């Protein structure tokens, strides 16, 4: 795709200047729609400037949660397909994306769900269909278990949550913590991860890589990433804990996921009582990017 035919609104000024290099119409459109809100939380005396996208109206709102070291740009192809029918929100979690990384705030699993709750309470304040992709799935599970009143239904897309801590944890002490962050910043490393995430390698374009790296230019990216990883990130949920989820749950899983594999899809299905598993054909770890129309159809039917 190209930017031909995309209405050329200005990009938000808080985005890095390299946003101007985006060429795919879906990437440009969602970047132009990123907003910020000052969210008051118990995590800091200052409001946390939180980045999000809000589009559409009507129906039960969708709230989309991105994966590890990502942003709302991850939903650039999915969001337009579901916001035509339902109000849709995509938020950058605390410590990630284009949400401010305030000095003194702890970047941990507990802090993430606390911030997410106050975002939900401030701007949405009614039960949502919570959609989590990859690490966002683990965040969605944690949020649902802690704030069940906020979640009407749950959707997991190639979700983390059944595997232990990130292998990066063992490198998170000086000076290796900085080296590990710099390793993740490397364009070659990120391109390799991008290619592994897709079944169709042609989708691992320069535009896709820019979407996945734009937030690295935000202040304190490395500090927050190191702090979150040192905190342990998201560990493995026990089956007994997952059995407490009462909300109807849809599990969508790429049939050729090379990042998390495919075994966890069935394990989630067994662990969560009121759940349904649907395989997304011809897709890797990111079916919302590879097969957005099919994923959107399942979400809207759900």
N, C-alpha and C positions, 0 to 999 in steps of 0.2 A: 504493500500500500504506500501511498504518498500523501502529502498534506494537501494535494489538489482537492478543492471542493470544501475544505474545512474553513469555517468562518474564522478569520484571524483576529480573535480577541487578544489583548495583551496577557502575558503570563503573570501570575502573582509575583510581586516584587521580592517576596521572601524566598523564592526558589533560586537556586544557583543559576548563574548566567548560561551555563551549558544546556539548560532546558531548551534553548533556542535551536539546538541541534536535533531535536526530535523530528522524525519525518513521518511516522505512521499516524494516520488520522486519529485512531483510537487513543494513541499516546498523547497527542497534542490536545485532544478534546478533554481528557480527564485532567491533565496538568493545568489547563486553563480554569478548571472548576474547583481546584483545591482551595479551601478556605481555612481560616484559623479562628479559634474561639479561646477565650481566657477561661479556663476551667479551674474553679476553686476546689482544692482537695486538702485533706489533713496531712499530705506528704510534705508540704512546704508553706511558708508564710506568703509566698508569692503565688499568684495564679500560674498554671501551666499552660502556655500557649500551645494549643493542640490543633494539629492539621487533620482535615477531614474533607470528604466529598459528600454532598447531599443532593440527590436528584430524584425526581418523580414524586407521586402523591398517591394516596389511597391504599387500602388494604393493610395488612399487618406489615410493619416496617421490617425490611431486611437490615441487619447490621453485619458488615463484612470485616473480617479480621485477617490480616496478612500473615505471612510466614516470617521466619527468622531473617533478620537483617534485610528487611524489605519495607514496602510502603503501600499506600493505597493504589499506587500505579500498577500494582500486581493485578488489580481488577479492571484494568482498562478495557478489556474485551467483554467481560461478564456484566459489568454494571449497566451499560446501556441496554442490554437485552432484558434485564429484569426491572429496571426503573421505568420502562414503558407501561408496566402494569402495577407495580408496587412502589411505594416510597422506599428509597434505598440510601443507606449510609455506609461509608467506608472510612475507617478511622486509622490513623497512625498511632500505634501503641506507645506507651511511655518508653523512652529510650530508643525509639526506632523512627524511621521515615523522616518527616519534616516537623514532628512534634519537638518542642524545645527540650533540651537536656540540661536542666538547671543544676548548678553546682549545689551539692549538699543533699540532693534527692537520691535515695537508694534505688538502684535499678535491679529489681528482683521480681519474682513471681507474685509476691504479695502486693508490691507497689503497682505492678501492671494492672492487676484486677481492681485495686482501689481506684486508680486513675480512670480505668474504663467504666467503673460504676458511676463515678461522678460525671463523666462525659455523658453517659446514658441518662442519668438523672437530670442533668442540666438541659440537654437538647432534645431528648426523645421522650423519656418519662412514661412509656407504656410498653407492655411486653413486645418483644421482637422475635423474629426468626434469626437466630444467631448462627452465622456461617463462618467457620474457621478453616483455613487452609494450612496444612503442614504444621509448623509450630503454632500457628493461629488456632488450629484445632485443639491443641493442648490448652491454650489460653481460654478457648471457648468452653472446654470441659470444666476447667477450674472456675470460671465465672458462673457457669450454670449451677455447679454444686454449691457455690457460696451465695449466689443471689438468684435463687430459683424463681422468685417473683418477677424478675426482669425478662425471663426467657419463656416464650410460648412454645417454640420448637427449636431444635438444634440440628445443624448440618455440619458434618465433618467431611472435608475434602482431603484425601490422602494425608490423614492426620497423624501428628506426633502424639505421644502420650502413653505409649506402651513400651518405650525404650528408655533407658536411664540417661544420665547426664551427658552433655556434650563432651566428646573426646578432647575438646580444646581446654577443658578445665585444668588438666594436668600441666598445661603450659602457661597458666595465668599467674605467674609470679615474675617480678622484675628480674632481668630485662626481657624475659621471654614473653610477657604479656603484650608488650609493645610489638615485638617481632611477630607474634601470632596475629595481632590486629593488622599489621602491615601485610602479612601473608594474605589475609582475606581481602585486603584492598587491591592486591595485584590484579591487573586486567586479565592476565593469562589464567589465573586461578578462577576468577569469576566467570570467564568465558567457558572454562572447563566445567564448572558447576552448572552453568546455564545449559550447556549441551547435554549434560547428564540428566537434567530435569525434563527435557523434551524427548518424546519418541521421534517426532519429526524434527531432525536436526536443522532443517532449513529455517525453522522458526527462531533459532538462536542467532538472531540478526544483531547488527550493530545497534539498532534502535532498541531491541530487547535488552541488550547489555547496558545501554544508557539508562533505561527505566530502572534497572536493577542496581545502578551505582550512583545515581544523581544525589541521593541522600547522604552519600559518603562525604560530600562537600559541606555538610551542615556542621556548625560548631559542636565540639565535644563528641563527635561520632565515636571515635576510638575509646574515649574514656567510658562512655556508657556501655559500649559493647564489652569491654573488659570487665566492668563492674557486674553486668548481667551474667556473663559467663562464670565469673568467680562465685556468684551467688548460687550457682548450681543449675540455673535455668529451670526447665521443666523436667522433673524426673518421671518415673513410670507410675501411672495410677494403678492402684490395686483393683482387681476385679470386683472385690467387695465394695469399693468406693464407687466404681462406675455403675454398679447395680442400683445405686441410690438415685440415679437420674430417671425421673418420671416423665420427662417431656418426650413427645414423639421425636425420634431421631432418624435422620437420613444420612447414610454413609455412602459417599460417592468416591470411587477409587479408580484411578487409571490402571488399565489392565497390563501395562508394561512399565510400572514404576521402578526405576533403577536406583532411586534415592532411599526409600523406605522399604522397598519390596512390596509384596502383595499379601503376605501372611497376616499382617495386622488388621487388614480389612475384616477378615472372618473372625478374628479375636475380638474386635470391637463389637461385631454383630452378636457374638455370644455373651459379651459382658453387659451390654446395655439392653435392658428389658424390652422397651418398646421401640425397637430399631429395625430399619430396612436397609439392606445393602444393594447398591446398583453399581455394576462395573461400567466404566466409561471406556468404550472400545477405541483402539488406535490412539492411546494417550499414555503419557508418562506420568511424572509426579505432579504436573500442573494442568489437569484437564480443563480448568477454568480459563487457561490461556490457549490450549490446543483445540478444545471442543466447546467453546463458550456458548454456542447456541443450544447444544444438547444439554449442557449443565444447567443453563437458564431454564430450559423446558422442564427439567426435573424439579428445579427449585420452585417454579411457579405452580406446577401440579401438586407439589408437596404443601 
